Amino acid sequence: MNPPEAVDPIDPAGRHALLPADDTLREALHNEVHARPPARITLPALVVHIAVLNDGVPREAEAAHLRLLPGQQGLAGADLQANFLHLSLPRHILKWERPKAGRRGMERP
């Protein structure tokens, strides 16, 4: 019996032949996921993700809302000029993000 013929894993276009076709949004998703430092989560943990659509909401209004959280009274609108921010709360860490749609996630240490 002859051994199976070797298959070249790279196709003529330079793609790996065993992988599915590249999705048009793959690069945008990759860049979004890697745009900020990852959160360190110590187990056991409860992780909650809340997405908030905030089109048209100025950053100062979001800062005013975040200032209502414990220990965040000194938060300024300028603190939200970056697209993400980690806030330490008494029993949680809040990760605020504002890409195209604002998102807030809360992690309990």
N, C-alpha and C positions, 0 to 999 in steps of 0.2 A: 504494500500500500504506500502510495506517495504522500509525503507531508503536505498539509494545506499550503497553498501559495501565500506568500507574505503580502500583506496589504499595506500600502504606503499610508501612514496616518495623516499626512498633510496633502490636501488636494491642490490642484494647480493654482488656485487663487490664494494659497497660503493659509487656508483655514484647516483646523483639525477635522478630519473626515468623520470622526465618531461623535462630534458635538452637533447639536441642532443648529439651524440657521440663526444668525445673529439678529436679535430683536432691535428695531429702530430706536427704542427708548433705553437700551442697555447702558449706553455711555452716560446718558443724563442721570439715570438711577444710580449708577456707580459713583458719579461725581457728587451727587446729593448725599449718599450714605457716608462717603469719606470726607465730607466738607468740614466736619467738626470732630473734636476728640471723642472717643467712645466713653460711655459711662462705665465706671467700675462698680460692679454689683457683687456684694458679698452674700453668699447663700447661708441660710435660707433668706429669701427676699420676696416681696410682693411688688410687682412692677405694674403700674397703671399708665396707659397712654390715652390722652384726651386730645382730639383734634378740634380746633376752633377756627372757623372761617372768619377772617377779620379784614377782608378787603375794605378799604376806605377808613379804617380805624387808625388814627395817628398813633405813633409810638408813645407820645406823652399820655394819651388816654390809656394805653396798655400799662404804662409805668404806674399811673394812678391806681389802676386795678391791682397790680402786683404789690403796691405799697400797703394794701389792706392786709396782706399776709403778715404773720408774726415776725418781727425783727427786720422788716424790709422798709421801714419808714424813710430811710435815707436814700432809697433808690431814686435815681434821676432818669429823666427821659434819655439823656446822653448815654446812660448805661446800656440802653437797648439799641445803640447804633449798630452794633455787630448783629449778625443774624442768629446768634444763640447766646445763652447766658445760663449759668448754674447758680441757683440760689439755695443757701443752706437754711432750712427751717428746723424747728426744734426736734422733730422726729422724722423728717423727710428731706430729700433733695429734690428741688423742682428744676427741671430743665426746660427753659423757654426757648422756642425757636420761631423764627419768622422768615421762612422762605416764601414762596408764592402764596401759601396759605399758612397762617400762624398755627403752631402746635405747641402744646405744653404737655410734658410728661412728668409724672411724679413717681419717685422711687423711694421705697422705705428701706433704710439701711438695716 
